[in-house]
Amino acid sequence: MIHVVLWLFYWLYELAHAFVLVPETIYWTETILMISLNIVQFYIVKNWALPEWGKALNAWRIGFRLALITGAYAGIKFILYKQLQHLDLLDDRLGNMPSFLLSTIHRSLYFSLLAAAFWFYGVSMRSADAVRKKELEKEKLKGDLTAMRLAVLRAQINPHFLFNTLSFIYSKAFVLSEQLAKGILTLSEIMRYSIQESDLSSSAKLMNEVRHIENLILLNRYRFNDNYHISFKYVGVKATHRIVPFILITMVENAMKYGDGKDADFPITIWLSVEKGNNLRFCVKNRKLKREKLDEKDGIGMRFVKSRLKEFYEHFHHIQIHDSEDFYELQLDMELIEVADLKKLNNN
């Protein structure tokens, strides 16, 4: 509607201009046909000759297409004038061919420049919106990370006292039950790793992340008296591989929270492999638990994962999620790059 209104106003402006200059020579058929031709050229230049938003400018291609459009415009105008003169709907304007061609090219270039100005305005607005959206995303990400860091700091209250207490409980529990004692020790290792890797802006050894996942699985097996069916396998992990912590473990915790680990026919499966040096693939698949109502906090784990990946591995990861009624499957492909190198690459 905006385009229609603008063209209507433009047409009225053209008519008013013509009435002022040469009111006795207005031919309505020619006026309607030419404004239609001008409008068509405007949109052809905007949508075909000029590149789409986000694509690179190619001066030679743009020049070639503008030349084609101008030639087509002149040819169509010549044919229209011929027909209108034949029907006695227009005076003889083709008698002076150089003047006709010059005015035609001038008119064609005029609407090409209008289209270019409109295109430039649209590109500028989209670019400004993209920059504004990216800034808002960065601010939101900073806010989320600040909240996460505060949560981690709260979990670090007097860690020495906590671990000393767990060690004391472990020594006392060993006499009563070896499995109970191992469960306490596993919990202690999980908490110790979480505190040691509390710096969310640094990297950790991938092998330590793997051990962290194994401890979490072991703790859940203790919890359900080995009636917890989960398979975790990994290959290609080396001591030199490093990763931003808590990305993989969060996806495992997500599978344990929403997956049915008690179903032996459909166990939770987790697969990790590192191939061709630093290319990591992480796959998680689980059958969903039947839940009547979702909690407000549902999904916060995956939002954390996606924010971490966007912050550090924005151009170096790809995540695929297949979420059906009964099953949830996730595949993450990413490059294991040092945090310092990631920051440099992302800035560039």
BELKADA-V843882 format. One line per field, one symbol per residue. phi: phi as a letter, one per 40 degrees, with the letter a starting at -180 (. if undefined). psi: psi as a letter, one per 40 degrees, with the letter a starting at -180 (. if undefined). burial: b if it has 16 or more other ideal C-beta (glycine too) atoms within 10 Angstrom, else e. A space follows every 10 residues. Layout:
phi = ???
psi = ???
burial = ???
This chain:
phi = .ccccccccc cccccccccc cbccbcbccc cccccccccc cdcccccbcc cccgcccbdc cccccccccc cccccccccc cdcccccfba ccbbcbcdcc cccccccccd cccccccccc cccccccccc cccccccccc cccccccccc cccccccfcc cccccccccc ccccccaccc cccccccccc ccccccbccc bbbbcccccc cccccccccc cccbfgcbba bbbaagcbcc cbaccgcccc cccccccbcc cccccbccbb bbabbfgbcc bbbbbacccc bcacccccgc cccccccccc cbbdbbaabb bbbbcbbbbb bbbaccbddc cccccccc
psi = dddddddddd dddddddddd dgdefhhddd dddddddddd ddddddeddi iiheiihhdd dddddddddd dddddddddd ddddddefei iheedgdddd dddddddddd dddddddddd dddddddddd dddddddddd dddddddddd ddddeehgdd dddddddddd ddddddhddd dddddddddd ddddddfehe eaiihddddd dddddddddd dddffefhhh hhiiiehide hiihiedddd dddddddeig eehddgihhh hhihifcehh hhhhhihiih hdhiidehed dddddddddd ddfdefihhh hhhaddihhh hhhihgiidd ddddddd.
burial = eeeeeeeeee eeeeeeeeee eeeeeeeeeb eebbeebbee bbebbbeebb eeeeeeeeee eeeebbeebb eebbeebeeb beebeeeeeb eeeeeeeeeb eeebeebbee bbebbbebbe eeeeeeeeee eeeeeeeeee eeebbeebee ebeeeeeeee ebeeebeebb eebeeeeeeb bbbbbbbbbb bbbbeebbeb eebbbbbebb ebbebbbbbe bbeeeeebbb ebebeebeee bbbbbbbbbb bbebbbebbb beeeebbbbb ebebeeebeb ebbbbbbbee eeeeeeeeee beebbebbbe bbbeebbebe eeeeeeebeb ebebebbebe ebeeeeee
